[in-house]
């Protein structure tokens, strides 16, 4: 069985994945606070949801939703 190829990542996606690897499972507001630079709430929301669609990030069904990395650093390197 072949391993699914990880899509090419943008700098912003890589920044979010690094934050998720460090912080673990986070809500949107926690993700915004954990970013190393000032990023708007809706920007984080949009990026995380696009990354969920790409299979890079998992979103829980709980309220508030929690986001976590679906790929490891080894998968990306």
Secondary structure as UniProt FT lines:
FT   HELIX           11..23
FT   HELIX           28..34
FT   HELIX           41..54
FT   STRAND          57..59
FT   STRAND          67..69
FT   HELIX           73..76
//
